Amino acid sequence: MIVGTKRWDPMSFALMGTVLLAIFFLYLPFLQTLLGDWGTDDNYSHGYFIPAITAYMIYSLRKDLARIPLNPNISGIFLILFGLMILIIAKIGSEFFLQRFSLIVVLLGVVHFLCGPAYLKKMALPILYHIFMIPLPAIIWNKIAFPMQLFGSYLTEQVIHFTGIPIFREGNVLHLTETTLEVVAACSGLRSLVTMFALGGALTFFSSLSTIRKWVLFFAAAPIAIFANIVRLTGTAILASIYGSDVAQGFLHDFSGIVVFVLGLALLVGTNALLAKRR
């Protein structure tokens, strides 16, 4: 048995593999629907990359984990049961977010039960990082998205005013001389915000900054995402005022999304470099 083992041996690997395989088959139906959401929901198309990033996080900890003796703790059972309770309640209530979130709780409990609290301390962040691949409930997403639509519209209006181009705003609708643009939910910046937080979380994990500076780097994802989205909206509005509303559709709209991602990533990396340099 793994209990009392001070290092990894074939029995330990076999037991861990068996438990993980059982969890995989238990959650397979919920993982299949999650995979489907990634393919149909552009807001969470980055979900495909999260498991790969998590795997690399754990791989980067391999030397530290090898030095930690196994110290199974029975209290991990309670965390596992709590996660399974969340799964049952969420299944009854057809709440997809909690169904998937329960997997994270169960994995934390398994590590605590089979490997001990020292292992859990090291593995907690990689396991919790999976939260970025789980779509938020629609009711919460829409509650956040609409205020961000209004905020993005307001900031875009102020920037356009500064350039001297006539513009009038009604809610999230921008009226230009030649055309009218609506800042829809997809352009609210919430998608960029979620993606930037996922990128910021990964960059923070691999960064050698102090704990406080890591938190600064992580939360810097919010203003960076908002700034990058305003650049996108402003650029689209300026081009639409010159060439008409057709320019805001099709290729330009998709390409501007790529520009936002690249700009946000560059600003995150730059922020990390700046914090490291000031240290």
BANUKE-29604 format. One line per 4 residues: number of its first residue (from 1); their letters; for each residue x negated, y negated, z negated of N, C-alpha, C. Coordinates in nm, 3 decimals. Atoms other than C-alpha are relative to their C-alpha. Layout:
NUM	A	X Y Z X Y Z X Y Z ~ ...
END
This chain:
1	MIVG	-0.083 0.120 0.000 0.000 0.000 0.000 -0.086 -0.125 0.000 ~ 0.072 0.126 -0.003 -0.097 -0.361 0.044 -0.018 -0.057 -0.139 ~ 0.007 0.055 0.135 -0.034 -0.434 -0.324 -0.134 0.039 -0.063 ~ 0.127 -0.023 0.066 -0.364 -0.469 -0.506 -0.118 -0.005 0.094
5	TKRW	0.108 0.007 -0.097 -0.568 -0.488 -0.184 -0.067 -0.136 -0.007 ~ 0.072 0.125 0.008 -0.840 -0.752 -0.194 -0.050 -0.047 0.136 ~ 0.041 0.040 -0.133 -0.914 -0.754 0.177 0.091 0.070 0.102 ~ -0.081 -0.062 -0.103 -0.752 -0.667 0.508 -0.059 0.136 0.038
9	DPMS	0.040 -0.133 -0.045 -0.767 -0.295 0.592 0.109 0.050 0.096 ~ -0.101 -0.050 -0.095 -0.578 -0.079 0.848 0.140 0.011 -0.058 ~ -0.132 -0.012 0.063 -0.296 -0.016 0.601 0.068 -0.137 -0.011 ~ -0.054 0.137 0.013 -0.252 -0.390 0.542 0.051 -0.049 0.134
13	FALM	-0.042 0.042 -0.133 -0.240 -0.461 0.915 0.125 0.074 0.045 ~ -0.116 -0.080 -0.040 0.008 -0.179 0.970 0.126 -0.048 -0.070 ~ -0.117 0.047 0.076 0.241 -0.303 0.696 0.045 -0.137 0.049 ~ -0.035 0.134 -0.051 0.224 -0.664 0.816 0.063 0.011 0.139
17	GTVL	-0.055 -0.017 -0.134 0.284 -0.552 1.175 0.141 0.056 -0.001 ~ -0.134 -0.059 0.010 0.584 -0.342 1.075 0.104 -0.102 -0.045 ~ -0.092 0.103 0.050 0.743 -0.627 0.881 0.029 -0.103 0.109 ~ -0.018 0.101 -0.105 0.687 -0.876 1.164 0.082 0.056 0.115
21	LAIF	-0.079 -0.063 -0.107 0.828 -0.630 1.418 0.147 0.008 -0.039 ~ -0.139 -0.006 0.047 1.140 -0.582 1.205 0.066 -0.138 0.006 ~ -0.054 0.136 -0.006 1.185 -0.959 1.178 0.027 -0.041 0.145 ~ -0.017 0.033 -0.142 1.139 -0.993 1.555 0.132 0.057 0.054
25	FLYL	-0.122 -0.063 -0.052 1.419 -0.745 1.633 0.125 -0.056 -0.069 ~ -0.113 0.060 0.070 1.644 -0.900 1.367 0.037 -0.133 0.063 ~ -0.025 0.134 -0.053 1.605 -1.246 1.519 0.000 -0.007 0.153 ~ 0.007 0.000 -0.146 1.583 -1.139 1.884 0.119 -0.069 0.066
29	PFLQ	-0.113 0.069 -0.064 1.941 -1.250 1.973 -0.007 -0.152 -0.017 ~ 0.008 0.144 0.026 1.880 -1.591 1.815 -0.117 -0.063 0.078 ~ 0.113 0.049 -0.079 1.543 -1.627 1.990 0.035 -0.007 0.149 ~ -0.042 0.001 -0.140 1.704 -1.544 2.324 0.083 -0.125 0.032
33	TLLG	-0.079 0.121 -0.023 1.957 -1.825 2.289 -0.087 -0.124 -0.012 ~ 0.092 0.112 0.013 1.677 -2.057 2.177 -0.079 -0.019 0.128 ~ 0.073 0.006 -0.126 1.480 -1.972 2.489 0.088 -0.058 0.111 ~ -0.093 0.055 -0.097 1.788 -2.049 2.695 0.018 -0.150 -0.016
37	DWGT	-0.012 0.143 0.025 1.820 -2.389 2.529 -0.119 -0.078 0.054 ~ 0.118 0.067 -0.053 1.463 -2.477 2.623 0.009 -0.019 0.151 ~ -0.010 0.007 -0.145 1.547 -2.407 2.986 0.107 -0.095 0.049 ~ -0.112 0.085 -0.043 1.865 -2.616 2.993 0.002 -0.137 -0.066
41	DDNY	0.001 0.127 0.073 1.798 -2.894 2.741 -0.135 -0.069 0.020 ~ 0.125 0.071 -0.028 1.538 -3.140 2.872 -0.061 -0.062 -0.125 ~ 0.052 0.061 0.123 1.507 -3.287 2.523 -0.094 0.095 -0.075 ~ 0.083 -0.098 0.071 1.342 -2.965 2.405 -0.074 0.092 0.097
45	SHGY	0.076 -0.080 -0.095 1.161 -2.844 2.716 -0.142 0.026 -0.049 ~ 0.133 -0.022 0.058 0.841 -2.876 2.510 -0.002 0.122 -0.092 ~ -0.008 -0.113 0.092 0.964 -2.583 2.299 -0.084 0.118 0.044 ~ 0.081 -0.111 -0.048 0.780 -2.339 2.524 -0.143 -0.003 -0.054
49	FIPA	0.140 0.014 0.040 0.446 -2.476 2.403 -0.022 0.016 -0.150 ~ 0.017 -0.001 0.145 0.514 -2.473 2.029 -0.055 0.133 -0.052 ~ 0.058 -0.126 0.050 0.455 -2.098 1.967 -0.148 0.016 0.037 ~ 0.141 -0.010 -0.041 0.129 -2.118 2.165 -0.088 -0.089 -0.086
53	ITAY	0.078 0.090 0.085 0.011 -2.418 1.965 -0.012 0.057 -0.141 ~ 0.002 -0.061 0.133 0.107 -2.242 1.641 -0.101 0.116 -0.005 ~ 0.095 -0.112 -0.005 -0.089 -1.932 1.745 -0.144 -0.050 -0.004 ~ 0.137 0.054 0.001 -0.395 -2.146 1.811 -0.034 -0.061 -0.137
57	MIYS	0.022 0.051 0.136 -0.351 -2.317 1.473 -0.045 0.112 -0.093 ~ 0.034 -0.113 0.086 -0.358 -1.979 1.300 -0.137 0.057 0.038 ~ 0.131 -0.049 -0.045 -0.652 -1.867 1.514 -0.113 -0.088 -0.052 ~ 0.104 0.091 0.048 -0.847 -2.176 1.408 -0.026 0.017 -0.150
61	LRKD	0.016 -0.022 0.144 -0.794 -2.074 1.044 -0.056 0.138 -0.033 ~ 0.035 -0.140 0.022 -0.920 -1.719 1.091 -0.114 0.018 -0.099 ~ 0.114 -0.015 0.091 -1.250 -1.773 0.906 0.040 -0.032 -0.144 ~ -0.047 0.034 0.135 -1.082 -1.942 0.610 0.088 0.111 -0.056
65	LARI	-0.090 -0.106 0.044 -0.816 -1.670 0.595 -0.077 0.127 -0.037 ~ 0.078 -0.121 0.027 -1.079 -1.395 0.604 -0.067 -0.004 -0.137 ~ 0.065 0.014 0.130 -1.233 -1.533 0.286 0.099 0.004 -0.117 ~ -0.101 0.001 0.106 -0.903 -1.533 0.095 0.042 0.143 -0.031
69	PLNP	-0.043 -0.137 0.035 -0.834 -1.206 -0.095 0.152 0.010 0.000 ~ -0.145 -0.022 0.002 -0.488 -1.059 -0.058 0.048 0.010 -0.144 ~ -0.054 0.000 0.136 -0.280 -1.121 -0.365 0.153 -0.005 0.008 ~ -0.146 -0.003 -0.019 0.082 -1.012 -0.296 0.075 -0.050 -0.123
73	NISG	-0.077 0.060 0.108 0.341 -1.196 -0.500 0.147 0.034 0.018 ~ -0.138 -0.048 -0.009 0.684 -1.051 -0.572 0.100 -0.114 0.018 ~ -0.093 0.113 -0.012 0.840 -1.400 -0.584 0.029 -0.034 0.146 ~ -0.027 0.024 -0.141 0.811 -1.409 -0.206 0.129 0.065 0.046
77	IFLI	-0.126 -0.067 -0.033 1.107 -1.170 -0.197 0.117 -0.097 -0.009 ~ -0.111 0.094 0.018 1.333 -1.448 -0.324 0.007 -0.100 0.116 ~ 0.003 0.092 -0.114 1.220 -1.677 -0.043 0.054 0.071 0.125 ~ -0.052 -0.078 -0.112 1.292 -1.401 0.209 0.152 0.012 -0.009
81	LFGL	-0.145 -0.013 0.019 1.638 -1.343 0.062 0.072 -0.132 0.023 ~ -0.059 0.132 -0.023 1.705 -1.717 0.067 0.012 -0.029 0.150 ~ -0.005 0.019 -0.145 1.617 -1.730 0.435 0.107 0.085 0.065 ~ -0.103 -0.088 -0.057 1.841 -1.433 0.514 0.140 -0.048 -0.038
85	MILI	-0.128 0.056 0.040 2.122 -1.596 0.317 0.038 -0.117 0.091 ~ -0.024 0.111 -0.093 2.085 -1.908 0.533 0.046 0.055 0.135 ~ -0.035 -0.061 -0.129 2.101 -1.684 0.842 0.145 0.048 0.000 ~ -0.136 -0.055 0.007 2.423 -1.513 0.729 0.103 -0.112 0.000
89	IAKI	-0.094 0.111 0.008 2.597 -1.838 0.637 0.007 -0.075 0.132 ~ 0.003 0.072 -0.128 2.484 -2.006 0.959 0.067 0.082 0.110 ~ -0.065 -0.087 -0.100 2.600 -1.706 1.164 0.151 -0.006 -0.014 ~ -0.144 0.010 0.022 2.943 -1.719 1.004 0.054 -0.133 0.048
93	GSEF	-0.043 0.134 -0.040 2.963 -2.093 1.066 -0.041 -0.039 0.140 ~ 0.046 0.028 -0.138 2.812 -2.068 1.418 -0.086 -0.126 0.006 ~ 0.089 0.116 0.005 2.547 -2.324 1.322 -0.138 0.046 0.049 ~ 0.119 -0.053 -0.066 2.259 -2.261 1.563 -0.129 -0.052 -0.064
97	FLQR	0.123 0.055 0.056 2.005 -2.492 1.400 -0.041 0.078 -0.124 ~ 0.032 -0.071 0.124 2.024 -2.318 1.062 -0.033 0.147 0.027 ~ 0.034 -0.138 -0.036 2.021 -1.973 1.225 -0.147 0.010 0.035 ~ 0.139 -0.003 -0.044 1.687 -2.053 1.382 -0.094 -0.047 -0.111
101	FSLI	0.083 0.050 0.110 1.553 -2.248 1.086 -0.023 0.108 -0.105 ~ 0.015 -0.106 0.100 1.612 -1.947 0.863 -0.120 0.089 0.030 ~ 0.117 -0.079 -0.037 1.337 -1.766 1.057 -0.126 -0.058 -0.062 ~ 0.116 0.066 0.060 1.085 -2.022 0.932 -0.007 0.032 -0.149
105	VVLL	-0.005 -0.030 0.143 1.197 -1.967 0.572 -0.040 0.145 -0.026 ~ 0.033 -0.142 0.017 1.174 -1.589 0.612 -0.149 0.024 0.021 ~ 0.143 -0.017 -0.026 0.823 -1.611 0.759 -0.083 -0.052 -0.117 ~ 0.069 0.052 0.119 0.710 -1.827 0.467 0.008 0.101 -0.114
109	GVVH	-0.017 -0.099 0.107 0.852 -1.569 0.229 -0.082 0.126 0.023 ~ 0.078 -0.120 -0.032 0.683 -1.279 0.408 -0.148 -0.022 -0.031 ~ 0.141 0.030 0.028 0.342 -1.446 0.389 -0.025 -0.006 -0.150 ~ 0.015 0.010 0.145 0.393 -1.524 0.021 0.007 0.137 -0.067
113	FLCG	-0.020 -0.132 0.060 0.512 -1.170 -0.058 -0.116 0.097 0.031 ~ 0.100 -0.098 -0.040 0.253 -0.971 0.139 -0.143 -0.047 -0.020 ~ 0.138 0.052 0.002 -0.050 -1.203 0.122 -0.031 -0.085 -0.123 ~ 0.024 0.078 0.120 -0.006 -1.430 -0.179 0.007 -0.150 0.024
117	PAYL	-0.016 0.146 -0.009 0.022 -1.802 -0.254 -0.117 -0.070 0.068 ~ 0.115 0.063 -0.064 -0.332 -1.882 -0.135 0.012 0.008 0.152 ~ -0.025 -0.015 -0.145 -0.249 -1.746 0.211 0.111 -0.094 0.045 ~ -0.113 0.085 -0.037 0.080 -1.932 0.213 -0.042 -0.146 0.010
121	KKMA	0.048 0.138 -0.003 -0.096 -2.259 0.138 -0.069 -0.031 0.132 ~ 0.070 0.019 -0.127 -0.312 -2.213 0.447 0.094 0.013 0.120 ~ -0.087 -0.031 -0.114 -0.034 -2.080 0.670 0.125 -0.085 0.007 ~ -0.127 0.073 0.008 0.247 -2.314 0.565 0.017 -0.096 0.117
125	LPIL	-0.014 0.099 -0.106 0.176 -2.591 0.816 0.021 0.063 0.137 ~ -0.029 -0.063 -0.130 0.146 -2.365 1.123 0.140 0.059 0.009 ~ -0.134 -0.057 -0.004 0.469 -2.188 1.026 0.106 -0.110 0.007 ~ -0.097 0.110 -0.001 0.655 -2.512 0.952 -0.001 -0.077 0.132
129	YHIF	0.010 0.070 -0.128 0.534 -2.652 1.286 0.106 0.049 0.099 ~ -0.105 -0.053 -0.089 0.797 -2.429 1.452 0.126 -0.085 -0.004 ~ -0.120 0.083 0.009 1.059 -2.684 1.341 0.017 -0.086 0.125 ~ -0.007 0.087 -0.118 0.970 -2.889 1.650 0.056 0.071 0.123
133	MIPL	-0.055 -0.071 -0.116 1.096 -2.616 1.883 0.149 0.026 -0.016 ~ -0.141 -0.027 0.026 1.445 -2.601 1.727 0.083 -0.125 0.028 ~ -0.083 0.117 -0.029 1.702 -2.839 1.881 0.085 -0.042 -0.119 ~ -0.085 0.053 0.107 1.877 -3.064 1.632 0.147 0.022 0.036
137	PAII	-0.144 -0.008 -0.029 2.255 -3.023 1.597 0.044 -0.121 0.082 ~ -0.043 0.107 -0.090 2.433 -3.229 1.863 0.056 -0.119 -0.076 ~ -0.060 0.110 0.075 2.621 -3.433 1.602 -0.107 -0.091 -0.060 ~ 0.110 0.079 0.055 2.292 -3.544 1.444 -0.074 -0.071 0.113
141	WNKI	0.071 0.059 -0.114 2.122 -3.601 1.781 0.073 -0.123 0.052 ~ -0.077 0.112 -0.054 2.404 -3.825 1.906 0.007 -0.118 -0.097 ~ -0.001 0.106 0.100 2.414 -4.019 1.578 -0.128 -0.083 0.006 ~ 0.128 0.070 -0.009 2.047 -4.108 1.628 -0.018 -0.063 0.137
145	AFPM	0.026 0.044 -0.137 2.048 -4.143 2.007 0.068 -0.132 0.033 ~ -0.071 0.122 -0.041 2.312 -4.415 2.041 -0.061 -0.127 -0.059 ~ 0.069 0.119 0.051 2.151 -4.664 1.799 -0.133 -0.026 0.072 ~ 0.126 0.018 -0.072 1.822 -4.601 1.981 0.025 -0.052 0.141
149	QLFG	-0.036 0.057 -0.129 1.998 -4.673 2.313 0.017 -0.152 -0.011 ~ -0.023 0.143 0.020 2.110 -5.010 2.177 -0.131 -0.073 -0.029 ~ 0.127 0.061 0.036 1.769 -5.083 2.028 -0.092 -0.011 0.121 ~ 0.082 0.003 -0.120 1.589 -4.990 2.349 0.050 -0.103 0.100
153	SYLT	-0.059 0.099 -0.091 1.830 -5.203 2.553 -0.035 -0.141 -0.044 ~ 0.029 0.133 0.054 1.774 -5.501 2.323 -0.146 -0.039 0.026 ~ 0.141 0.032 -0.019 1.395 -5.480 2.338 -0.032 -0.020 0.148 ~ 0.022 0.015 -0.145 1.401 -5.433 2.716 0.051 -0.135 0.047
157	EQVI	-0.054 0.131 -0.037 1.622 -5.742 2.748 -0.096 -0.112 -0.039 ~ 0.091 0.104 0.045 1.376 -5.949 2.545 -0.126 -0.006 0.087 ~ 0.119 -0.003 -0.085 1.079 -5.835 2.753 0.031 -0.054 0.139 ~ -0.039 0.049 -0.133 1.262 -5.900 3.081 0.021 -0.151 -0.002
161	HFTG	-0.015 0.145 0.016 1.360 -6.246 2.958 -0.135 -0.069 0.004 ~ 0.134 0.059 0.007 0.992 -6.315 2.891 -0.064 -0.008 0.139 ~ 0.057 0.002 -0.136 0.905 -6.233 3.255 0.070 -0.102 0.089 ~ -0.071 0.100 -0.078 1.158 -6.490 3.376 0.107 0.056 0.091
165	IPIF	-0.103 -0.061 -0.083 1.392 -6.243 3.546 0.135 -0.012 -0.071 ~ -0.132 0.014 0.063 1.761 -6.321 3.481 0.057 0.136 -0.039 ~ -0.056 -0.126 0.048 1.925 -6.049 3.271 0.105 -0.029 -0.106 ~ -0.104 0.013 0.100 2.238 -6.010 3.064 0.032 0.140 -0.052
169	REGN	-0.021 -0.131 0.061 2.299 -5.725 2.819 0.139 0.008 -0.063 ~ -0.124 -0.034 0.068 2.630 -5.570 2.712 -0.017 0.138 -0.062 ~ 0.025 -0.129 0.065 2.561 -5.300 2.454 -0.125 0.064 0.056 ~ 0.114 -0.068 -0.061 2.339 -5.053 2.634 -0.001 -0.013 0.152
173	VLHL	-0.006 0.027 -0.144 2.417 -5.192 2.982 -0.075 -0.129 0.029 ~ 0.081 0.115 -0.038 2.168 -5.429 3.144 0.045 -0.048 0.138 ~ -0.045 0.059 -0.125 2.301 -5.663 3.414 -0.112 -0.086 0.057 ~ 0.101 0.077 -0.071 2.040 -5.788 3.659 0.064 -0.068 0.120
177	TETT	-0.056 0.076 -0.113 2.086 -6.015 3.959 0.049 0.092 0.110 ~ -0.031 -0.086 -0.113 2.088 -5.734 4.213 0.070 0.130 -0.038 ~ -0.052 -0.130 0.038 2.206 -5.439 4.009 0.033 0.005 -0.148 ~ -0.033 -0.024 0.140 2.330 -5.300 3.678 -0.057 0.135 -0.041
181	LEVV	0.059 -0.123 0.051 2.147 -5.039 3.472 0.060 0.033 -0.137 ~ -0.049 -0.046 0.129 2.277 -4.831 3.184 -0.108 0.084 -0.067 ~ 0.096 -0.078 0.077 2.041 -4.703 2.916 0.077 0.116 -0.063 ~ -0.075 -0.117 0.045 2.189 -4.355 2.873 -0.077 0.071 -0.111
185	AACS	0.062 -0.071 0.113 2.112 -4.108 2.594 -0.136 0.057 0.036 ~ 0.128 -0.058 -0.041 1.832 -3.947 2.797 -0.112 -0.102 0.001 ~ 0.100 0.106 -0.004 1.657 -4.284 2.812 -0.008 -0.076 -0.133 ~ -0.003 0.069 0.129 1.714 -4.375 2.447 -0.136 -0.004 -0.067
189	GLRS	0.132 -0.010 0.063 1.359 -4.276 2.356 -0.006 0.110 -0.105 ~ -0.001 -0.105 0.102 1.470 -4.000 2.118 -0.075 0.123 0.049 ~ 0.074 -0.112 -0.056 1.334 -3.736 2.353 -0.150 -0.022 -0.014 ~ 0.142 0.034 0.014 0.999 -3.913 2.357 -0.042 0.006 -0.146
193	LVTM	0.032 0.000 0.143 1.014 -3.949 1.979 -0.025 0.141 -0.052 ~ 0.017 -0.138 0.043 1.059 -3.575 1.922 -0.129 0.058 0.056 ~ 0.121 -0.052 -0.063 0.782 -3.491 2.169 -0.125 -0.059 -0.063 ~ 0.116 0.064 0.060 0.543 -3.746 2.018 -0.025 0.050 -0.142
197	FALG	0.019 -0.056 0.134 0.605 -3.613 1.668 -0.060 0.141 0.008 ~ 0.058 -0.133 -0.019 0.530 -3.261 1.795 -0.149 -0.010 0.035 ~ 0.140 0.021 -0.036 0.208 -3.384 1.957 -0.079 -0.055 -0.119 ~ 0.066 0.058 0.117 0.125 -3.593 1.650 -0.026 0.103 -0.108
201	GALT	0.019 -0.105 0.099 0.174 -3.293 1.424 -0.117 0.090 0.035 ~ 0.111 -0.085 -0.043 -0.065 -3.081 1.630 -0.133 -0.073 -0.012 ~ 0.124 0.078 0.008 -0.324 -3.358 1.653 -0.042 -0.022 -0.144 ~ 0.029 0.018 0.142 -0.297 -3.420 1.280 -0.060 0.126 -0.061
205	FFSS	0.050 -0.127 0.055 -0.354 -3.052 1.203 -0.147 0.021 0.034 ~ 0.137 -0.026 -0.044 -0.674 -3.033 1.404 -0.095 -0.116 -0.032 ~ 0.084 0.115 0.029 -0.798 -3.377 1.297 -0.079 0.022 -0.130 ~ 0.083 -0.008 0.121 -1.075 -3.412 1.038 0.019 -0.121 -0.090
209	LSTI	-0.026 0.119 0.080 -0.924 -3.728 0.891 0.037 0.037 -0.143 ~ -0.047 -0.021 0.137 -0.845 -3.769 0.523 0.151 0.018 0.000 ~ -0.143 -0.030 0.007 -0.497 -3.674 0.405 0.086 -0.124 0.029 ~ -0.077 0.123 -0.021 -0.371 -4.035 0.395 -0.004 -0.041 0.146
213	RKWV	0.012 0.040 -0.140 -0.505 -4.109 0.743 0.073 0.097 0.092 ~ -0.077 -0.096 -0.078 -0.347 -3.790 0.873 0.148 -0.037 0.000 ~ -0.140 0.043 0.005 -0.007 -3.912 0.752 0.022 -0.125 0.085 ~ -0.009 0.121 -0.084 -0.074 -4.249 0.918 0.006 0.040 0.147
217	LFFA	0.002 -0.046 -0.139 -0.157 -4.070 1.244 0.131 0.066 0.038 ~ -0.125 -0.070 -0.031 0.153 -3.851 1.223 0.115 -0.098 0.020 ~ -0.112 0.094 -0.010 0.395 -4.137 1.161 -0.023 -0.107 0.106 ~ 0.026 0.092 -0.112 0.223 -4.349 1.427 0.070 0.047 0.126
221	AAPI	-0.072 -0.053 -0.116 0.407 -4.122 1.671 0.129 -0.077 0.026 ~ -0.128 0.070 -0.016 0.729 -4.321 1.607 -0.016 -0.130 0.078 ~ 0.015 0.123 -0.078 0.614 -4.670 1.718 -0.060 0.024 0.138 ~ 0.059 -0.032 -0.130 0.409 -4.513 1.999 0.109 0.047 0.096
225	AIFA	-0.108 -0.050 -0.085 0.716 -4.330 2.134 0.093 -0.113 0.042 ~ -0.088 0.113 -0.031 0.929 -4.646 2.113 -0.067 -0.093 0.100 ~ 0.073 0.087 -0.091 0.660 -4.856 2.283 -0.006 0.059 0.141 ~ 0.010 -0.064 -0.131 0.611 -4.605 2.565 0.135 0.000 0.071
229	NIVR	-0.132 0.000 -0.061 0.987 -4.586 2.623 0.039 -0.140 0.047 ~ -0.030 0.137 -0.042 1.019 -4.965 2.636 -0.077 -0.035 0.127 ~ 0.078 0.019 -0.123 0.740 -4.972 2.896 0.073 0.063 0.118 ~ -0.074 -0.069 -0.105 0.942 -4.721 3.098 0.126 -0.077 0.039
233	LTGT	-0.125 0.073 -0.030 1.271 -4.911 3.069 -0.027 -0.134 0.067 ~ 0.032 0.130 -0.057 1.111 -5.246 3.142 -0.048 0.012 0.143 ~ 0.050 -0.021 -0.136 0.924 -5.117 3.445 0.111 0.036 0.096 ~ -0.113 -0.040 -0.084 1.239 -4.954 3.581 0.090 -0.120 0.029
237	AILA	-0.088 0.116 -0.019 1.444 -5.272 3.526 -0.063 -0.101 0.097 ~ 0.068 0.095 -0.089 1.185 -5.492 3.700 0.004 0.049 0.144 ~ -0.004 -0.054 -0.135 1.163 -5.260 3.999 0.142 0.000 0.057 ~ -0.139 0.001 -0.045 1.543 -5.231 4.015 0.046 -0.139 0.039
241	SIYG	-0.038 0.138 -0.032 1.578 -5.610 4.014 -0.058 -0.044 0.135 ~ 0.065 0.038 -0.127 1.347 -5.627 4.315 0.050 0.085 0.116 ~ -0.029 -0.092 -0.110 1.435 -5.318 4.518 0.140 0.061 -0.007 ~ -0.134 -0.054 0.011 1.785 -5.234 4.395 0.007 0.121 -0.092
245	SDVA	-0.021 -0.105 0.100 1.935 -4.964 4.174 -0.051 0.136 0.045 ~ 0.044 -0.131 -0.048 1.827 -4.675 4.399 -0.140 0.035 -0.051 ~ 0.137 -0.026 0.044 1.470 -4.718 4.278 -0.003 0.061 -0.140 ~ -0.004 -0.052 0.138 1.580 -4.624 3.925 0.045 0.145 -0.005
249	QGFL	-0.047 -0.136 -0.004 1.702 -4.284 4.040 -0.104 0.092 0.063 ~ 0.083 -0.096 -0.071 1.539 -3.968 4.168 -0.142 0.008 -0.049 ~ 0.141 -0.025 0.029 1.163 -3.940 4.187 -0.056 -0.098 -0.104 ~ 0.055 0.099 0.092 1.084 -4.266 4.005 0.043 0.029 -0.143
253	HDFS	-0.051 -0.029 0.134 1.304 -4.169 3.711 -0.077 0.116 -0.062 ~ 0.074 -0.115 0.050 1.132 -3.831 3.676 -0.147 -0.033 -0.023 ~ 0.142 0.035 0.011 0.785 -3.974 3.735 -0.025 -0.090 -0.120 ~ 0.017 0.089 0.115 0.837 -4.244 3.473 -0.001 0.079 -0.130
257	GIVV	0.003 -0.085 0.119 0.906 -3.967 3.220 -0.138 0.058 -0.023 ~ 0.137 -0.050 0.010 0.563 -3.821 3.296 -0.093 -0.109 -0.048 ~ 0.083 0.114 0.041 0.408 -4.166 3.258 0.014 -0.026 -0.149 ~ -0.024 0.020 0.144 0.570 -4.205 2.915 -0.075 0.104 -0.081
261	FVLG	0.070 -0.107 0.073 0.430 -3.869 2.805 -0.151 -0.024 -0.002 ~ 0.145 0.022 -0.009 0.077 -3.946 2.928 -0.040 -0.122 -0.082 ~ 0.031 0.121 0.077 0.085 -4.297 2.779 0.008 0.027 -0.149 ~ -0.014 -0.032 0.142 0.210 -4.169 2.444 -0.114 0.086 -0.050
265	LALL	0.110 -0.087 0.040 -0.052 -3.895 2.432 -0.131 -0.079 -0.010 ~ 0.122 0.081 0.002 -0.328 -4.143 2.518 -0.005 -0.090 -0.122 ~ -0.005 0.088 0.117 -0.213 -4.379 2.244 -0.021 0.078 -0.129 ~ 0.021 -0.084 0.118 -0.202 -4.095 1.990 -0.148 0.036 -0.016
269	VGTN	0.142 -0.034 0.005 -0.555 -3.985 2.079 -0.082 -0.123 -0.036 ~ 0.070 0.124 0.033 -0.669 -4.347 2.066 0.015 -0.038 -0.146 ~ -0.023 0.028 0.141 -0.512 -4.392 1.724 -0.085 0.090 -0.087 ~ 0.084 -0.094 0.075 -0.690 -4.081 1.599 -0.146 -0.043 0.005
273	ALLA	0.139 0.045 -0.015 -1.022 -4.210 1.734 -0.025 -0.125 -0.083 ~ 0.014 0.124 0.075 -0.964 -4.551 1.575 -0.007 0.029 -0.151 ~ 0.001 -0.035 0.141 -0.883 -4.399 1.235 -0.130 0.070 -0.040 ~ 0.125 -0.070 0.029 -1.188 -4.173 1.254 -0.118 -0.096 0.000
277	KRR	0.109 0.096 -0.008 -1.412 -4.461 1.353 -0.004 -0.091 -0.121 ~ -0.007 0.089 0.116 -1.291 -4.685 1.070 -0.040 0.071 -0.126 ~ 0.040 -0.075 0.118 -1.357 -4.407 0.823 -0.152 -0.004 -0.016
END
